[in-house]
Amino acid sequence: MREAQDDEVFPESAQPGSEPVQSATDSVTSPDLKRLIDDFSAEYEDSLISFRRKLHAGPELSFQEFATTDAVAERLTQAGLSTHRLPSGTGLFCDIGVAGTRVALRADLDALAMPDGKAVPYRSQNDGVAHACGHDVHTSIVLGAALVLSRLSEMGLLPGQLRVIFEPGEEQVPGGAVEVVELGLLRDIAMVFAVHCDPKLDVGVVGSRVGPITSAADRVEVTLHGPGGHTARPNLTVDLVALMARLIQELPDKLEARLGGPQNCRMVFGAAHAGDAVNVIPATAVVGGSLRTPDLVAWDSAPRALTESLEEILGDSGASWEVIHVRGVPPVTNDSGAAEIAAQCVQDLLGQDALVKTEHSWGGDSFGWMTKETRGAFLRLGTHDPKQDTRLDLHHRQFDVAEEAILIGVRLLCRTAVSALSELQESSSR
């Protein structure tokens, strides 16, 4: 593959009938249709790498992705497609194909508030902002899939309609997916698919699983109040430091008991503050942490479980308290049918051994709002260069990807979208 040039333009769309293919009613297993997808995708590879590097050099924070949204819209418009910017100002969607069964592909646009520590030509030019979670890669992949599938649509080979969604603000709870859902953009979508960079997997390997693949992630902050006092006479007041320690120790166990055990609930504290003087029992103490669960039912039950657990721990302590429970994102739950379609496409494209069962993650992703709304699948796309010994995790200041993953992602999402449309059409006609 030659080095991508920053000023390279996308190739022009092919004219209908330029390739010998079967009709759109045939399965994606048609060798001709798969060859078209792979060939069209390859034509865009260098341009998509250039596009990814442009985004990487100009990262934007959540809901500030104006230049990123403009860049995506410009590329889609060049291909003759109509784009629709979200009312909040960033993010967009685009529909491709004739009316009928619809599936969607989703990418996230935003970057992280952290420095880019790489010494590469495309390192971030925006101080304190970096694409260290791969959203620039996700955006380039879904853009490429839109361009390829629009060409298939022009040739009458897309068996339904595709919606591509470029979500803003994924890194900011509860995420731009809330706006996407509230706008009804998933109301008539039969299945939705997304990929996420996974530096634990080598390029050419894809992880998936049926059921929860990420977790719900909420923020919890508890503020305790007491009369305060002297550390020489803790018996005459409410010792908030001791009470705070008890709360940190007991709350996780009580939540686990109410929400299904340690495999179903994880309450971890990351902040605690109570006073400044060593001889003063403070009148206020604050603890904060994250409450996570892979179970949607447990997530729905979490507010009540939290209230009951706090009452049990603090009720007879003599302290008063208030709790701030910020609902985050629901777990991303892979539908068995959608995951199976994607899995078959992975193995057909990359080989039987390329598909691995990924571990459930205790981290969250706003794609969970979309899989809560409709059937979907979230795939872990291997981005590690096997020639490199070091594996840098997501959110590392030197995070980067093997850019061969972009072409793989485009081909995979294209095949998955066409396969899903074909199967959904067939099932509806039975």
C-alpha positions in Angstrom: 0.0 0.0 0.0 1.4 3.4 -0.9 1.6 6.2 1.5 -1.6 8.2 1.8 -1.5 11.8 0.7 -3.4 14.4 2.7 -4.9 16.1 -0.4 -6.0 12.9 -2.1 -9.6 12.9 -3.2 -12.0 10.0 -3.2 -12.5 8.1 -6.4 -15.6 8.8 -8.4 -18.6 6.5 -8.1 -18.8 3.7 -10.6 -21.5 3.8 -13.2 -24.3 1.3 -12.9 -23.7 -1.9 -14.8 -19.9 -1.5 -14.8 -19.4 -4.9 -13.0 -21.0 -8.3 -13.7 -23.0 -9.0 -10.5 -26.1 -10.9 -9.4 -29.3 -9.2 -8.5 -29.9 -7.5 -5.1 -32.2 -10.4 -4.1 -29.2 -12.8 -4.0 -27.3 -13.4 -0.7 -24.2 -11.5 0.2 -22.5 -14.9 -0.2 -22.5 -14.1 -3.9 -18.8 -14.1 -4.9 -19.4 -11.3 -7.3 -21.0 -9.0 -4.7 -18.3 -9.7 -2.2 -15.7 -9.0 -4.8 -17.4 -5.7 -5.6 -17.4 -4.7 -1.9 -13.8 -5.7 -1.5 -12.6 -3.9 -4.7 -14.6 -0.7 -4.1 -13.3 -0.7 -0.5 -9.7 -1.0 -1.6 -10.1 1.9 -4.0 -10.9 4.1 -0.9 -8.2 2.8 1.4 -5.5 5.5 0.9 -8.1 8.3 0.9 -9.6 6.9 4.2 -6.2 6.7 5.8 -5.6 10.3 4.8 -9.0 11.3 6.2 -8.3 9.5 9.5 -5.0 11.3 9.8 -6.7 14.6 9.2 -9.1 13.9 12.0 -6.3 12.6 14.2 -4.4 15.9 13.8 -7.5 18.0 14.5 -9.4 16.2 17.3 -12.4 17.9 18.9 -14.0 17.4 22.3 -17.5 16.2 22.9 -20.2 18.3 21.2 -17.5 20.5 19.8 -16.9 18.4 16.7 -17.8 21.1 14.2 -14.8 20.7 11.9 -15.1 16.9 12.1 -18.8 17.0 11.2 -18.1 19.3 8.3 -15.4 17.0 7.0 -17.6 14.0 7.0 -20.5 15.9 5.4 -18.2 17.2 2.7 -17.0 13.7 1.8 -20.5 12.4 1.7 -21.8 15.3 -0.4 -18.9 14.8 -2.9 -20.4 11.3 -3.4 -23.8 12.8 -4.2 -25.4 11.9 -0.8 -27.6 14.1 1.3 -26.6 14.7 4.9 -28.6 15.8 7.9 -26.8 17.6 10.8 -28.2 16.9 14.2 -30.1 19.8 15.8 -27.5 20.1 18.6 -25.0 21.3 16.0 -22.6 18.4 15.6 -23.1 14.9 14.4 -25.1 13.9 11.3 -26.8 11.1 9.6 -27.3 10.0 6.0 -29.6 7.6 4.3 -28.6 5.4 1.3 -30.7 3.2 -0.8 -34.4 2.7 -1.7 -37.2 2.5 0.9 -37.7 -0.8 2.6 -35.9 -2.6 5.4 -33.3 -0.5 7.1 -30.1 -1.2 9.0 -27.7 1.4 10.4 -24.0 1.8 11.0 -22.8 4.0 13.7 -19.5 5.9 14.4 -18.5 8.3 17.2 -16.8 11.6 16.4 -15.3 13.0 19.6 -11.8 12.9 21.1 -10.5 12.9 24.7 -9.3 15.7 26.9 -5.7 14.5 27.1 -2.3 15.1 25.4 -1.1 13.3 22.3 2.3 12.0 23.1 3.2 10.4 19.7 6.0 11.6 17.5 4.2 11.2 14.1 3.3 13.7 11.4 -0.4 13.4 12.2 -0.2 13.9 15.9 -2.8 16.2 17.5 -2.3 19.9 16.7 -4.9 20.8 19.4 -3.2 21.0 22.8 -4.7 18.8 25.4 -7.0 17.0 23.0 -6.3 13.6 21.4 -7.9 10.7 19.5 -6.7 8.1 22.0 -9.9 6.0 21.8 -10.0 5.4 18.0 -13.0 7.5 17.2 -11.1 8.9 14.2 -10.8 5.3 13.0 -14.4 4.5 13.6 -15.5 7.6 11.7 -13.3 6.8 8.7 -14.6 3.2 8.6 -18.2 4.2 8.6 -17.6 6.9 6.1 -15.9 4.4 3.8 -18.7 1.9 4.2 -21.2 4.7 3.2 -19.2 5.5 0.1 -19.0 1.8 -1.0 -22.6 1.0 -0.2 -23.8 4.1 -2.1 -22.1 2.7 -5.2 -23.9 -0.6 -4.7 -27.1 1.3 -4.3 -26.6 3.1 -7.6 -26.1 -0.3 -9.3 -29.3 -1.6 -7.7 -27.5 -4.0 -5.5 -28.4 -2.8 -2.0 -31.3 -4.9 -0.8 -32.9 -2.2 1.3 -31.8 1.0 2.9 -28.8 2.0 5.0 -28.6 4.8 7.6 -25.1 5.9 8.7 -25.1 7.8 12.0 -22.1 9.9 13.1 -22.7 10.4 16.8 -21.3 13.4 18.7 -20.2 13.4 22.4 -19.8 9.7 23.0 -17.2 10.4 25.7 -19.5 12.7 27.6 -22.1 10.9 29.7 -24.8 10.1 28.7 -23.6 10.6 25.1 -24.9 11.9 21.9 -26.7 8.7 21.3 -29.5 10.0 23.5 -30.2 12.7 21.0 -30.1 10.2 18.2 -32.7 8.0 19.9 -34.9 11.0 20.9 -35.0 12.2 17.3 -36.4 8.8 16.3 -33.4 7.9 14.1 -33.6 4.3 15.2 -37.3 3.9 15.3 -37.5 2.1 11.9 -34.0 0.5 12.0 -34.1 -3.3 12.2 -30.5 -3.7 13.2 -27.6 -1.4 14.0 -23.9 -2.2 13.9 -20.7 -0.6 15.1 -17.0 -1.4 15.6 -14.6 -0.3 18.2 -10.8 -0.3 18.1 -9.3 -3.0 20.3 -5.5 -2.8 20.8 -5.5 -6.1 22.7 -6.3 -7.8 19.4 -4.0 -8.0 16.4 -5.1 -6.4 13.2 -7.1 -9.0 11.2 -8.8 -10.4 14.4 -12.3 -9.4 15.5 -13.9 -10.0 18.9 -17.6 -10.5 19.6 -20.0 -12.1 22.0 -23.7 -12.5 22.4 -25.3 -10.6 25.3 -23.7 -7.7 27.2 -20.3 -6.7 25.8 -20.0 -3.5 27.9 -21.5 -2.3 31.1 -23.8 0.4 32.3 -21.8 3.0 34.0 -23.3 5.5 36.5 -21.6 8.1 38.7 -22.4 8.1 42.4 -21.5 10.8 45.0 -22.6 10.7 48.6 -22.2 13.7 50.9 -22.3 13.1 54.6 -23.1 15.8 57.2 -22.5 15.9 61.0 -22.0 18.4 63.8 -18.2 18.1 63.6 -15.9 18.2 66.7 -12.6 17.5 68.3 -10.7 14.3 67.5 -10.1 14.0 71.3 -13.9 13.5 71.9 -15.3 11.5 68.9 -18.0 10.1 71.3 -19.6 13.5 71.5 -20.1 13.9 67.8 -20.6 11.9 64.6 -17.2 10.7 63.3 -17.7 11.2 59.6 -14.2 9.9 58.7 -15.0 6.6 60.3 -18.5 6.6 58.8 -17.0 7.4 55.4 -14.7 4.4 55.7 -17.6 2.2 56.7 -19.6 3.4 53.7 -16.7 2.7 51.3 -16.3 -0.8 52.8 -19.9 -1.9 53.0 -21.7 -0.2 50.1 -20.2 -2.4 47.3 -21.2 -5.6 49.1 -24.7 -4.5 49.8 -25.3 -3.4 46.2 -23.9 -6.8 45.0 -26.4 -8.6 47.2 -29.3 -6.6 45.8 -28.2 -6.6 42.2 -27.2 -10.2 41.5 -23.7 -10.7 42.9 -20.2 -9.6 42.1 -20.5 -10.8 38.5 -23.4 -8.5 38.0 -22.4 -5.3 39.9 -19.3 -3.4 40.5 -19.2 -0.3 42.8 -15.7 1.2 43.0 -14.9 4.4 44.8 -12.3 6.8 43.2 -12.6 9.9 45.4 -13.0 10.6 49.1 -12.5 13.8 51.0 -13.2 14.7 54.7 -11.6 17.7 56.4 -8.1 19.2 56.4 -6.9 19.4 60.0 -5.7 16.3 61.8 -7.4 17.3 65.1 -10.8 18.2 63.7 -13.6 15.8 63.0 -15.1 17.4 59.9 -18.7 18.4 59.5 -18.8 17.2 55.9 -17.4 14.2 54.0 -17.8 13.4 50.4 -17.2 10.0 48.6 -17.6 9.3 44.9 -17.3 6.4 42.6 -18.8 4.5 39.7 -21.6 1.9 39.7 -21.4 -0.6 36.9 -23.4 -3.5 35.7 -23.7 -5.6 32.5 -27.4 -6.4 33.3 -30.0 -4.0 31.9 -32.5 -5.2 34.6 -30.0 -4.6 37.3 -29.3 -1.1 35.9 -33.0 -0.3 36.0 -33.1 -1.5 39.6 -29.9 0.4 40.7 -31.5 3.6 42.0 -33.7 1.7 44.5 -30.9 -0.6 45.4 -28.6 2.3 46.1 -31.2 4.1 48.3 -31.9 1.0 50.3 -28.2 0.2 50.8 -27.4 3.7 52.0 -30.3 3.7 54.4 -29.1 0.4 55.8 -25.6 1.7 56.4 -26.3 5.2 57.5 -29.8 5.1 58.9 -28.8 4.9 62.6 -25.4 6.8 62.3 -26.6 10.2 63.4 -25.4 11.7 60.2 -27.6 13.2 57.4 -26.7 12.6 53.8 -27.6 13.3 50.2 -26.8 11.2 47.2 -26.2 12.3 43.6 -26.8 9.4 41.2 -26.0 10.4 37.6 -27.3 7.8 35.2 -24.7 7.1 32.6 -25.2 4.7 29.7 -26.9 1.3 29.5 -24.9 -1.8 28.7 -24.2 -2.5 25.1 -26.1 -5.8 24.5 -25.4 -7.8 21.4 -28.5 -9.4 19.9 -27.9 -13.0 19.0 -29.2 -12.6 15.4 -27.2 -9.5 14.7 -24.1 -10.9 16.3 -24.4 -14.1 14.2 -24.7 -12.2 11.0 -21.6 -10.2 11.8 -19.7 -13.3 13.0 -20.4 -15.1 9.7 -19.1 -12.0 7.8 -16.0 -11.9 9.9 -15.1 -15.5 9.3 -16.0 -15.3 5.6 -13.8 -12.2 5.2 -10.9 -13.0 7.4 -11.0 -16.8 8.1 -12.5 -19.0 10.8 -9.7 -18.2 13.4 -10.2 -14.4 13.0 -13.3 -14.4 15.1 -12.7 -14.6 18.9 -15.0 -14.5 21.8 -14.2 -11.2 23.5 -14.4 -10.6 27.2 -17.3 -8.6 28.7 -16.0 -5.1 29.5 -16.8 -3.2 32.7 -16.4 0.0 30.7 -19.3 1.8 29.1 -20.2 3.0 25.6 -23.1 5.2 24.5 -23.9 2.6 21.8 -25.8 1.0 24.6 -28.6 3.5 24.0 -28.9 2.2 20.5 -28.9 -1.5 21.3 -31.5 -0.7 24.0 -33.7 0.8 21.2 -33.2 -1.9 18.6 -31.3 -5.1 17.8 -27.6 -4.6 17.2 -24.0 -5.8 17.5 -20.9 -4.2 18.7 -17.6 -5.6 17.4 -14.1 -5.3 18.7 -11.8 -4.6 15.8 -8.2 -5.6 16.2 -5.9 -2.7 15.7 -2.5 -3.9 17.1 0.4 -4.2 14.7 1.7 -7.7 15.4 5.2 -6.5 14.5 5.1 -4.2 17.5 5.9 -5.8 20.9 4.3 -3.0 22.9 0.5 -3.0 23.4 -0.8 0.4 24.4 -4.3 0.4 25.8 -7.1 2.8 24.8 -6.7 6.3 26.4 -2.9 6.0 26.4 -1.2 9.2 25.4 0.7 7.3 22.7 -2.2 5.2 21.4 -2.2 4.5 17.7 -3.5 1.9 15.3 -2.3 -0.4 12.5 -4.1 1.5 9.7 -4.7 -1.8 7.8 -7.6 -2.1 10.2 -9.5 0.7 8.3 -9.9 -1.4 5.1 -10.8 -4.4 7.2 -13.4 -2.4 9.0 -14.9 -1.0 5.8 -15.2 -4.4 4.2 -16.6 -6.0 7.3 -19.3 -3.4 7.9 -20.3 -3.4 4.2 -20.7 -7.2 4.1 -22.5 -7.1 7.4 -24.9 -4.4 6.3 -25.7 -6.2 3.0 -26.0 -9.6 4.7 -28.3 -8.2 7.4 -30.6 -6.5 4.8 -30.7 -9.7 2.7 -31.6 -11.9 5.7 -34.2 -9.4 7.0 -35.8 -9.1 3.6 -35.9 -12.9 3.2 -37.4 -13.4 6.7 -40.1 -10.7 6.1 -41.1 -12.4 2.8 -41.6 -15.9 4.3 
